[in-house]
Amino acid sequence: GYTVLRPDGTAFPAYDYPLTRALQHGETTHDVLMRLRFDETERIITVSATPIRDDEGAITGAIATFDDVTDRRRAEEECQRLLSLREAIMDSIPDALLVHTPEDTILRMNRVGLDDAYLDRWARVLGIGEPKIGAHGKPVLFLHPKDFNGCLVELEQV
């Protein structure tokens, strides 16, 4: 046998399965995440389902697709774990650390580098030093183009 669980590990009741919802309520669902546990093995799947209707609109059946996303989810979790580790390592360094491309585009800066007192030592912040909402709708600081070979640098606040 097997056990069906929600992503948080709680039981996934049969009445809420995508195929059941399609058959009994005429609902269409997309990419519902489910965990299937077989003894010691667990797989993560996404399920999409939609009802099949006759000419009068009555439900005569349903169709569902199942996609095993276990490997993708594990890879995403490992990637997130490594990114968190990288951030922790970078932010534990007591000096400013910048990661940039060969063209000097800054990709990442640790907390010390973003500290206002330190930032003033290597670049001028435009305006009064408070983040502004940038073109992508996120808070950013703008650094003076003269400090970066004529390029306006935008530091996105995360």
VEXMI-507696 format. One record per residue (C-alpha): residue in three letters; x, y, z. Coordinates in steps of 0.25 Angstrom, whole numbers, plus 2048, in hexadecimal, padded with zeros to 3 digits. Layout:
BEGIN
ALAXYZ;...
***
This chain:
BEGIN
GLY800800800;TYR80380F800;THR80081B807;VAL7FC828801;LEU801835808;ARG800844805;PRO80E84B804;ASP80E84F813;GLY80D840816;THR7FE84081B;ALA7F5835815;PHE7EF838807;PRO7E0834808;ALA7DB82C7FC;TYR7CF8367FB;ASP7DA8417F8;TYR7E18397ED;PRO7E18417E0;LEU7DB8357D8;THR7D08357E3;ARG7CD8447E2;ALA7CC8437D3;LEU7C28377D4;GLN7BA83C7DF;HIS7BA84B7DE;GLY7BE84E7D0;GLU7CB8557D4;THR7D78567CC;THR7E48567D3;HIS7F38597CF;ASP8008547D5;VAL7FA84F7E3;LEU80684B7EB;MET80583D7F2;ARG80E8347F9;LEU80D8257F8;ARG81481D802;PHE81680E800;ASP81C80780C;GLU82A80E80D;THR8298157FF;GLU8238227FC;ARG8208297EF;ILE81B8377EC;ILE8118397E1;THR8088447DB;VAL7FA8407D6;SER7F18487CC;ALA7E38437CA;THR7D78487C2;PRO7C98427C0;ILE7C483D7B3;ARG7B68417AF;ASP7AC83D7A6;ASP7A484679C;GLU79A84A7A7;GLY7A684E7B1;ALA7A48427BA;ILE7B183C7BF;THR7B382E7B9;GLY7C282C7BD;ALA7CF8337C0;ILE7DD8337BC;ALA7E98357C4;THR7F88367C2;PHE8038327CC;ASP8118387CB;ASP81C8327D4;VAL82383F7D9;THR82B8387E4;ASP83983A7DE;ARG8368487DA;ARG83184C7E8;ARG83D8467EE;ALA84684D7E5;GLU83F85A7E8;GLU8408587F7;GLU84F8557F6;CYS8518617EE;GLN84986A7F8;ARG852863803;LEU85F8677FC;LEU85A8757F9;SER856877808;LEU86487180C;ARG86B87B802;GLU863887808;ALA867883816;ILE876881812;MET87688E80B;ASP86F896816;SER878890821;ILE88489681A;PRO8888A2822;ASP88D8AA816;ALA8858AF80A;LEU8848A57FF;LEU87F8A77F1;VAL87C89D7E6;HIS87D8A37D8;THR87E89F7CA;PRO88A8A17C1;GLU8838AE7BC;ASP8828B37CB;THR8738B07CC;ILE8718AE7DB;LEU8698A17DD;ARG8698A07EC;MET86F8A87F8;ASN86F8A3807;ARG8698AB812;VAL8768B2816;GLY8778B7807;LEU8698BC808;ASP86B8C3816;ASP86A8D2814;ALA8778D581B;TYR87E8CC812;LEU8778CF805;ASP87B8DD806;ARG88A8D9806;TRP8898D37F8;ALA87E8D97F1;ARG8748E57F2;VAL8668E27F4;LEU85C8EB7EB;GLY8528F37F3;ILE8518F3802;GLY8558E4803;GLU8478DF805;PRO8428D37FC;LYS8398D87F1;ILE82F8CF7E9;GLY8368CB7DD;ALA8318C77CF;HIS82E8B97D3;GLY8258BE7DF;LYS8308BA7EA;PRO8388C37F3;VAL8458C77ED;LEU8518D07F0;PHE8588D77E5;LEU8678D87E4;HIS86E8E47DD;PRO8728E17CF;LYS87F8E87D1;ASP8838DD7DA;PHE8808D27D0;ASN8858D67C3;GLY8798DE7BF;CYS86F8D37C3;LEU8638D67CC;VAL8648CA7D6;GLU8578C67DC;LEU8588BE7E9;GLU84B8B67EB;GLN8468B57FA;VAL8428A67FD;
***
